[in-house]
Amino acid sequence: MNKVILGLIAIFMTVFFNILHGQTLNSRILDSVTQKPIPYVTVQIKKKGVITNEEGRFSFLLDRNISETDSLFISCIGYAAIAKPIKEFTDNVILLSPKAIELNPVIVTNRNYTANEIIELVKDNLEKNYNKDLSKKRLFFRDSYFQDFSKTDYTFLKSTIKELNKNFLDSVLRTVPKKSSYYTEILCDLYGNPNGGDQKMDLIKASELYDKSKEVDLTKLEEKFNTIIKSNIKRDSYFKIKSGLFGTKIKGEDFDEIFETEIDSTDAIALKKELEEKKKREEERKTNFAKYRKKNIVGMMQDLFYMEDTHLNFIMKSRKYKFHIENFTYIGEDAVYILHFEPKGSADYKGKLYINSDDFAVLRLDYENIKPLKKFNLLGISMNSFLGKGKMIFTKSSNKKYDLRYLEQENGTRVGIRRPLKIIEKNKHVKGRNKQNELSLKLDMATVGANKRELVVFDTESIPQSTYDSFTENNTILPTYMPNYNPEFWKGYAIIEPNQAIREFTSEEQIAK
């Protein structure tokens, strides 16, 4: 009988592990008192972890190194940590209880530091607290971009080309989407050291989520415009573009691409050349996508608060800020000082620092601008960088140093133009007047663009110089286009959960179907 029971247990365990491995643990973390979602909670198994999104959601990929008895460790600022075996998490909601602040007497008495003394200790311990060696990081990057044309007014004054009339210009404005959003997500491995030297990226998978039908409309508009140019503009002309006192000159040869004749498909040599050019452009597109995204990621990491040239200089140039101790709390079992900071004079940011009371490492940093980061308004052209906020979260690795776990940046800029615009075609080779055509307008337009970029580091491992040197980039992957969010696309991969706006995104083309 015992052998039968043991056999049944063995079969059950085998089935359980086959189900467990390769599956994803999905849940949402809520405050046990308010029932509201808790964002930016750290969820870890065996030192590998994820971060909940702003809606408290997370998904954790369970691989073959994880067993049902391994503990899931959940921690967040101001909440009691949870650590219990995976098999005990059976609900799709996890509740965290607010943790009462019970200060360690040692912190209160023996370490009664002022805020400025704590900041100096943070500086003194930067080198030993943060990993800066060569590493390989598995990370997920999401870029969410939003644009809103808040004003698209103009006054039509004159056009000597009958096709470039008010009706045509109105159709241009109707084609340009007043509001649009674009999301791109990539999973990759990043090799290198953010403190210096080149970074190398191994692109694993990527996606783009946007309304492609709007892009098609712009293509048709470009074709129509090119037809007008070819019918009315002389190839050897040049153009003067004037706006008030300012002007510039464009040579007609800059429009050569418009005037090129279409290739005859019966011309085998020309067709072969066109196909080769198309293939070359496709390869460049693949390379440029990876290069651009790597530039985004490396640029974000260059702004970590302990980097020398960062503009987030709350620590490196602390004399520009006022600090005061706001509170004490816990992150897991670590006692943490909460320091509030704000500018003394011309600095741009305010925020909070969460500092470990034992080793004076910054575990988390939240910041936001208190005034426009850049502002320009001259002769009818305006620019206002009105938004600059973000957060950084770090976790301790096995060597007792800290690695980046989560990085978020939000930026917003408003641009406006309220000026006259005149485009004049001139030609020296035509007898009589040099002036051939003219288009004259008064513009009154404004647009707002905002970016939210999120970076999650799932795993960091130190690598020798030889591993870095031997790795060669071969980023030929292009993003998969999605007209609406597809939850199956990232199945089997670790990512940060999408928010509601992404999950519900549907292009107009899909709605029409």
C-alpha positions as CSV (number, residue, x, y, z in Angstrom):
1,M,0.0,0.0,0.0
2,N,2.9,2.4,0.9
3,K,4.5,1.7,-2.5
4,V,1.2,2.5,-4.3
5,I,0.8,5.8,-2.3
6,L,4.4,6.8,-3.1
7,G,3.9,5.9,-6.7
8,L,0.8,8.1,-6.9
9,I,2.7,10.9,-5.2
10,A,5.5,10.6,-7.7
11,I,3.1,10.7,-10.7
12,F,1.3,13.7,-9.2
13,M,4.6,15.5,-8.7
14,T,5.7,14.8,-12.2
15,V,2.5,16.1,-13.6
16,F,2.7,19.2,-11.4
17,F,6.2,20.0,-12.5
18,N,5.3,19.6,-16.1
19,I,2.5,22.1,-15.6
20,L,4.7,24.4,-13.5
21,H,7.7,24.7,-15.7
22,G,7.5,27.1,-18.6
23,Q,4.3,28.6,-17.1
24,T,3.8,32.2,-15.9
25,L,2.6,33.2,-12.5
26,N,0.2,36.1,-12.9
27,S,-1.3,38.2,-10.1
28,R,-2.2,41.6,-8.9
29,I,-1.0,43.1,-5.6
30,L,-3.4,45.2,-3.5
31,D,-3.3,47.1,-0.3
32,S,-5.1,44.9,2.3
33,V,-6.8,48.0,3.9
34,T,-7.7,50.2,0.9
35,Q,-8.0,47.4,-1.7
36,K,-6.1,49.7,-4.1
37,P,-3.3,48.4,-6.4
38,I,0.3,48.9,-5.2
39,P,2.7,49.9,-8.0
40,Y,6.4,49.1,-8.2
41,V,6.4,46.1,-5.8
42,T,9.4,43.9,-6.0
43,V,8.6,40.2,-6.7
44,Q,11.5,37.8,-6.4
45,I,12.3,34.1,-6.7
46,K,15.9,33.0,-6.2
47,K,17.2,36.6,-6.6
48,K,15.4,36.9,-10.0
49,G,12.6,39.4,-10.0
50,V,10.1,41.6,-11.6
51,I,8.3,44.8,-10.7
52,T,4.5,45.4,-10.6
53,N,3.2,48.0,-13.0
54,E,1.3,51.1,-12.0
55,E,-1.8,48.9,-11.7
56,G,-0.2,46.5,-9.3
57,R,0.0,43.7,-12.0
58,F,2.9,41.3,-12.5
59,S,3.8,38.1,-14.3
60,F,6.7,35.9,-13.4
61,L,8.1,33.3,-15.8
62,L,8.7,30.0,-13.9
63,D,11.6,28.1,-15.4
64,R,12.9,24.6,-14.7
65,N,15.2,25.8,-11.9
66,I,12.1,26.7,-9.8
67,S,10.3,24.2,-7.7
68,E,6.9,24.4,-5.9
69,T,8.7,24.7,-2.6
70,D,10.8,27.7,-3.6
71,S,9.7,30.9,-1.9
72,L,8.2,33.9,-3.6
73,F,9.5,37.0,-1.9
74,I,7.3,40.2,-2.2
75,S,8.5,43.5,-0.7
76,C,7.5,47.2,-1.0
77,I,8.2,50.4,0.8
78,G,5.9,50.7,3.9
79,Y,4.4,47.2,3.7
80,A,5.1,44.0,5.5
81,A,7.1,41.6,3.3
82,I,5.7,38.2,2.3
83,A,7.8,35.1,1.8
84,K,6.2,31.8,1.3
85,P,6.3,28.8,-1.2
86,I,4.9,29.3,-4.7
87,K,2.4,26.5,-4.2
88,E,0.6,28.6,-1.5
89,F,-0.2,31.4,-4.0
90,T,-3.5,30.1,-5.3
91,D,-5.4,33.4,-5.9
92,N,-4.9,36.0,-8.6
93,V,-4.9,38.7,-6.0
94,I,-2.2,39.1,-3.3
95,L,-2.8,41.4,-0.4
96,L,0.0,43.4,1.4
97,S,-0.5,44.8,4.8
98,P,0.8,48.3,5.7
99,K,3.7,47.9,8.2
100,A,3.7,49.8,11.4
101,I,6.9,51.8,11.9
102,E,8.7,50.3,14.9
103,L,12.1,52.0,14.9
104,N,15.1,50.1,15.9
105,P,16.6,51.8,19.0
106,V,20.0,51.6,17.5
107,I,18.8,53.8,14.6
108,V,17.2,56.3,16.9
109,T,20.1,56.7,19.4
110,N,23.5,55.6,17.9
111,R,22.7,56.8,14.4
112,N,20.9,60.1,15.0
113,Y,22.2,61.6,11.7
114,T,21.0,64.8,10.1
115,A,19.7,64.7,6.5
116,N,22.9,66.3,5.2
117,E,25.1,63.8,7.1
118,I,23.1,60.9,5.5
119,I,23.7,62.4,2.0
120,E,27.4,62.6,2.7
121,L,27.4,59.0,3.8
122,V,25.6,58.1,0.6
123,K,28.4,59.8,-1.4
124,D,31.1,58.1,0.7
125,N,29.6,54.6,0.0
126,L,28.8,55.0,-3.7
127,E,31.8,53.1,-5.0
128,K,31.3,50.1,-2.8
129,N,27.5,50.0,-3.0
130,Y,26.8,49.8,-6.7
131,N,28.0,47.2,-9.3
132,K,29.9,49.0,-12.1
133,D,31.7,46.0,-13.6
134,L,31.2,44.4,-17.0
135,S,27.9,42.6,-17.0
136,K,25.3,40.9,-19.1
137,K,21.8,42.2,-18.3
138,R,18.5,40.6,-19.5
139,L,16.1,43.5,-19.8
140,F,12.7,44.5,-21.1
141,F,12.2,48.0,-22.5
142,R,8.9,49.8,-23.2
143,D,8.5,53.2,-24.9
144,S,5.1,54.8,-24.9
145,Y,4.8,57.9,-27.0
146,F,1.7,60.2,-27.3
147,Q,1.2,63.2,-29.5
148,D,-1.7,65.7,-29.5
149,F,-2.0,68.5,-32.1
150,S,-3.9,70.9,-29.8
151,K,-4.1,73.6,-32.5
152,T,-3.9,73.4,-36.3
153,D,-5.1,76.8,-37.5
154,Y,-3.8,78.7,-40.5
155,T,-4.8,81.6,-42.8
156,F,-4.6,81.0,-46.5
157,L,-3.2,84.1,-48.3
158,K,-2.0,83.2,-51.8
159,S,-1.0,80.4,-54.1
160,T,0.0,80.6,-57.8
161,I,-0.3,76.8,-58.2
162,K,-4.0,76.0,-58.5
163,E,-3.6,72.5,-57.0
164,L,-2.0,73.9,-53.8
165,N,-5.2,75.6,-52.8
166,K,-7.0,75.9,-49.5
167,N,-8.9,72.7,-50.1
168,F,-5.7,70.7,-50.5
169,L,-4.2,72.2,-47.4
170,D,-7.3,71.4,-45.4
171,S,-7.0,67.8,-46.6
172,V,-3.4,67.8,-45.4
173,L,-4.6,68.8,-41.9
174,R,-7.4,66.3,-41.9
175,T,-4.9,63.6,-42.8
176,V,-2.5,64.4,-39.9
177,P,-4.0,62.6,-36.8
178,K,-4.9,65.1,-34.1
179,K,-4.1,62.5,-31.4
180,S,-1.9,59.4,-31.8
181,S,-0.1,56.9,-29.7
182,Y,2.8,54.6,-30.4
183,Y,4.2,51.8,-28.2
184,T,7.3,49.7,-28.8
185,E,8.6,46.9,-26.6
186,I,11.8,45.0,-26.8
187,L,13.5,42.1,-24.9
188,C,17.3,42.0,-25.1
189,D,20.5,41.2,-23.5
190,L,22.8,44.2,-22.9
191,Y,26.6,43.6,-22.6
192,G,29.0,46.2,-21.2
193,N,29.5,48.8,-18.5
194,P,27.3,51.9,-18.5
195,N,30.1,53.9,-16.9
196,G,32.2,53.8,-20.1
197,G,32.9,52.1,-23.4
198,D,30.5,50.8,-26.0
199,Q,27.4,48.7,-25.0
200,K,26.5,45.7,-27.1
201,M,22.9,44.6,-27.5
202,D,21.5,41.2,-28.4
203,L,18.0,41.8,-29.6
204,I,15.7,38.9,-28.8
205,K,12.2,40.0,-29.7
206,A,10.4,43.3,-30.4
207,S,6.9,44.6,-31.1
208,E,5.3,47.9,-32.3
209,L,1.7,48.8,-31.4
210,Y,0.2,51.7,-33.3
211,D,-2.5,52.6,-35.9
212,K,-0.9,51.8,-39.2
213,S,-3.9,53.0,-41.2
214,K,-2.9,56.6,-40.3
215,E,0.5,56.0,-41.7
216,V,-1.0,54.8,-45.0
217,D,-3.0,58.1,-45.3
218,L,0.2,60.1,-45.0
219,T,1.8,58.0,-47.7
220,K,-1.1,58.7,-50.1
221,L,-0.8,62.4,-49.3
222,E,2.9,62.3,-50.1
223,E,2.2,60.8,-53.5
224,K,-0.4,63.5,-54.3
225,F,2.1,66.2,-53.3
226,N,4.8,64.7,-55.4
227,T,2.4,64.7,-58.4
228,I,1.7,68.4,-57.9
229,I,5.4,69.2,-57.7
230,K,6.3,67.3,-60.9
231,S,3.5,69.0,-62.8
232,N,4.3,72.6,-61.7
233,I,7.8,73.0,-60.5
234,K,10.9,73.2,-62.8
235,R,13.7,70.9,-62.0
236,D,16.4,73.5,-62.2
237,S,14.6,75.9,-59.9
238,Y,15.6,76.9,-56.4
239,F,13.3,77.8,-53.5
240,K,13.3,80.6,-50.9
241,I,11.4,79.9,-47.7
242,K,10.7,83.0,-45.7
243,S,9.1,83.5,-42.3
244,G,9.1,87.1,-41.3
245,L,12.7,88.4,-41.2
246,F,14.2,84.9,-41.6
247,G,14.7,82.9,-44.7
248,T,16.6,80.0,-46.2
249,K,17.3,78.6,-49.7
250,I,16.7,75.1,-51.0
251,K,18.2,73.9,-54.3
252,G,16.0,72.2,-56.9
253,E,18.3,69.2,-56.9
254,D,17.0,68.4,-53.4
255,F,13.8,67.3,-55.2
256,D,15.6,64.9,-57.6
257,E,14.0,61.9,-56.0
258,I,10.5,63.3,-56.8
259,F,11.5,63.8,-60.5
260,E,13.0,60.4,-61.0
261,T,11.0,58.3,-63.6
262,E,9.5,55.1,-62.6
263,I,11.5,52.0,-63.4
264,D,10.3,49.9,-66.3
265,S,9.8,46.3,-65.0
266,T,10.9,45.0,-68.4
267,D,14.3,46.5,-67.9
268,A,16.0,43.6,-66.1
269,I,19.2,45.6,-65.2
270,A,17.2,48.5,-63.7
271,L,14.9,46.1,-61.9
272,K,17.7,44.1,-60.4
273,K,19.3,47.4,-59.2
274,E,16.0,48.5,-57.6
275,L,15.7,45.2,-55.8
276,E,19.2,45.4,-54.5
277,E,18.5,48.9,-53.2
278,K,15.3,47.7,-51.6
279,K,17.2,44.9,-49.9
280,K,19.9,47.3,-48.7
281,R,17.2,49.7,-47.3
282,E,15.6,46.7,-45.4
283,E,19.0,45.8,-43.9
284,E,19.6,49.4,-42.8
285,R,16.1,49.5,-41.3
286,K,16.9,46.4,-39.2
287,T,20.3,47.8,-38.1
288,N,18.9,51.3,-37.4
289,F,16.0,49.9,-35.3
290,A,18.4,48.1,-33.0
291,K,20.8,51.1,-32.9
292,Y,18.1,53.6,-32.0
293,R,16.6,51.4,-29.2
294,K,20.1,50.7,-27.8
295,K,20.7,54.4,-27.8
296,N,17.5,54.9,-25.8
297,I,18.4,52.3,-23.2
298,V,22.0,53.4,-22.8
299,G,20.9,57.0,-22.6
300,M,18.5,56.1,-19.7
301,M,21.3,54.3,-17.8
302,Q,23.6,57.3,-18.3
303,D,21.2,59.3,-16.1
304,L,21.5,57.0,-13.1
305,F,21.9,59.3,-10.1
306,Y,25.5,58.1,-9.4
307,M,26.8,58.8,-12.9
308,E,29.2,61.7,-13.1
309,D,27.6,63.6,-15.9
310,T,23.9,63.0,-15.0
311,H,21.6,65.9,-14.9
312,L,19.8,64.1,-12.0
313,N,22.5,65.5,-9.7
314,F,20.7,65.3,-6.4
315,I,23.6,63.4,-4.8
316,M,26.7,64.4,-7.0
317,K,25.8,68.1,-6.5
318,S,23.9,68.0,-3.3
319,R,24.8,71.6,-2.4
320,K,22.1,72.6,-4.9
321,Y,19.4,71.0,-2.8
322,K,17.8,71.1,0.6
323,F,17.2,67.8,2.4
324,H,15.2,66.8,5.4
325,I,14.3,63.5,7.0
326,E,10.6,62.9,6.3
327,N,10.1,59.5,7.9
328,F,11.5,56.0,8.5
329,T,10.0,52.9,6.9
330,Y,11.0,49.4,5.9
331,I,11.7,47.7,2.5
332,G,11.4,44.1,3.5
333,E,13.5,43.8,6.6
334,D,15.7,46.8,5.8
335,A,15.2,49.9,7.8
336,V,15.1,52.9,5.5
337,Y,15.4,56.7,5.9
338,I,13.0,58.7,3.7
339,L,14.6,62.0,2.7
340,H,12.7,64.7,0.9
341,F,14.7,67.1,-1.3
342,E,13.9,70.3,-3.1
343,P,16.0,73.0,-4.9
344,K,17.9,75.6,-3.0
345,G,18.0,78.0,-6.0
346,S,18.0,77.2,-9.7
347,A,17.9,73.4,-9.6
348,D,15.0,71.8,-11.3
349,Y,13.7,68.8,-9.3
350,K,12.1,67.8,-6.1
351,G,11.6,64.2,-4.8
352,K,12.3,61.5,-2.3
353,L,15.3,59.3,-1.6
354,Y,14.9,55.9,0.2
355,I,18.2,55.1,1.9
356,N,19.2,51.9,3.6
357,S,20.2,52.8,7.3
358,D,22.9,50.1,7.4
359,D,25.0,50.7,4.2
360,F,23.6,54.1,3.1
361,A,22.7,52.8,-0.4
362,V,19.8,54.5,-2.2
363,L,17.3,51.8,-2.7
364,R,14.7,53.9,-4.5
365,L,14.6,57.4,-5.9
366,D,11.5,59.3,-7.1
367,Y,11.8,62.8,-8.7
368,E,9.8,65.3,-10.7
369,N,10.5,68.8,-12.1
370,I,9.1,71.8,-10.3
371,K,9.5,74.2,-13.3
372,P,9.9,73.9,-17.0
373,L,13.3,72.2,-17.8
374,K,13.6,74.3,-21.0
375,K,11.5,77.2,-22.2
376,F,11.8,79.3,-25.3
377,N,9.5,81.9,-26.8
378,L,10.8,84.2,-29.5
379,L,9.2,85.7,-32.7
380,G,6.2,83.4,-32.7
381,I,8.1,80.1,-32.0
382,S,7.7,78.6,-28.6
383,M,9.0,75.5,-26.8
384,N,8.2,74.3,-23.3
385,S,9.7,71.1,-21.7
386,F,7.0,71.0,-19.1
387,L,7.5,67.4,-17.8
388,G,10.5,65.6,-16.5
389,K,9.9,62.9,-13.8
390,G,10.9,59.3,-13.1
391,K,12.0,56.7,-10.6
392,M,14.8,54.3,-10.0
393,I,14.7,51.1,-7.9
394,F,17.8,49.0,-6.9
395,T,18.1,45.6,-5.3
396,K,21.0,43.9,-3.6
397,S,22.8,41.1,-5.5
398,S,24.7,38.1,-4.1
399,N,27.9,40.1,-3.8
400,K,26.2,42.6,-1.4
401,K,26.3,45.3,-4.1
402,Y,23.2,46.9,-5.7
403,D,22.0,46.4,-9.3
404,L,19.4,48.4,-11.2
405,R,16.0,46.7,-11.1
406,Y,13.6,49.3,-12.6
407,L,14.0,52.6,-14.3
408,E,11.3,54.9,-15.5
409,Q,11.4,58.3,-17.3
410,E,8.6,60.6,-18.4
411,N,9.2,63.6,-20.6
412,G,6.7,66.1,-22.1
413,T,7.3,69.0,-24.5
414,R,4.9,71.6,-26.0
415,V,5.9,73.3,-29.3
416,G,4.0,76.1,-31.0
417,I,4.4,78.3,-34.1
418,R,2.6,81.5,-34.9
419,R,4.3,83.0,-37.9
420,P,3.9,83.9,-41.5
421,L,5.3,81.4,-44.0
422,K,6.1,82.1,-47.7
423,I,7.6,79.6,-50.2
424,I,8.8,81.1,-53.5
425,E,10.1,79.2,-56.5
426,K,12.8,81.1,-58.5
427,N,14.6,80.1,-61.7
428,K,17.5,81.9,-63.3
429,H,17.1,80.1,-66.6
430,V,13.7,81.4,-67.5
431,K,13.5,84.6,-69.4
432,G,11.7,87.4,-67.7
433,R,11.0,87.3,-64.0
434,N,13.0,84.8,-61.9
435,K,10.0,84.3,-59.7
436,Q,7.9,81.4,-60.9
437,N,5.5,80.4,-58.1
438,E,4.5,81.4,-54.6
439,L,2.6,80.0,-51.6
440,S,1.9,82.3,-48.7
441,L,0.3,81.4,-45.3
442,K,0.0,82.5,-41.7
443,L,0.4,79.5,-39.3
444,D,-1.0,79.1,-35.8
445,M,-0.2,75.6,-34.7
446,A,0.7,73.8,-31.5
447,T,1.5,70.2,-30.5
448,V,2.2,68.3,-27.3
449,G,4.4,65.2,-27.3
450,A,5.0,63.0,-24.2
451,N,7.2,59.9,-23.7
452,K,7.1,57.3,-21.0
453,R,10.0,54.9,-21.0
454,E,10.3,51.9,-18.7
455,L,13.2,49.6,-18.2
456,V,13.1,46.4,-16.2
457,V,16.3,44.4,-15.5
458,F,15.4,40.8,-14.7
459,D,18.9,39.3,-14.3
460,T,22.4,40.7,-14.1
461,E,25.5,38.6,-14.2
462,S,29.1,39.7,-14.2
463,I,31.1,38.7,-17.2
464,P,34.9,38.7,-18.0
465,Q,36.4,41.0,-20.6
466,S,36.9,38.0,-22.9
467,T,33.1,37.4,-23.0
468,Y,32.4,41.0,-23.8
469,D,35.0,41.1,-26.5
470,S,33.9,37.8,-28.2
471,F,30.3,38.8,-28.5
472,T,29.3,40.3,-31.8
473,E,26.1,42.2,-32.4
474,N,23.8,40.7,-35.1
475,N,20.6,42.6,-34.6
476,T,18.6,41.6,-37.7
477,I,15.2,41.4,-35.9
478,L,12.5,43.9,-36.8
479,P,9.6,44.6,-34.5
480,T,6.4,42.7,-35.1
481,Y,3.5,45.1,-36.0
482,M,0.4,44.8,-33.9
483,P,-2.8,46.8,-34.8
484,N,-4.2,45.8,-31.3
485,Y,-2.5,44.4,-28.2
486,N,-1.9,40.6,-28.4
487,P,-1.3,39.1,-25.0
488,E,0.0,35.9,-26.6
489,F,3.0,37.7,-28.3
490,W,5.1,37.8,-25.1
491,K,3.9,34.4,-23.7
492,G,6.8,32.5,-22.3
493,Y,8.9,35.7,-21.8
494,A,9.5,37.9,-18.8
495,I,8.1,41.4,-19.2
496,I,6.6,44.2,-17.2
497,E,2.8,43.9,-17.4
498,P,1.1,46.3,-19.8
499,N,-1.3,48.9,-18.3
500,Q,-4.9,49.2,-19.2
501,A,-4.3,51.7,-22.1
502,I,-2.0,49.2,-23.8
503,R,-4.3,46.2,-23.2
504,E,-7.2,48.1,-24.7
505,F,-5.5,49.7,-27.7
506,T,-7.2,49.0,-31.0
507,S,-6.5,50.7,-34.3
508,E,-9.3,52.3,-36.3
509,E,-8.7,49.7,-39.0
510,Q,-9.5,46.9,-36.5
511,I,-12.5,48.7,-35.2
512,A,-13.8,49.0,-38.8
513,K,-13.6,45.2,-39.2
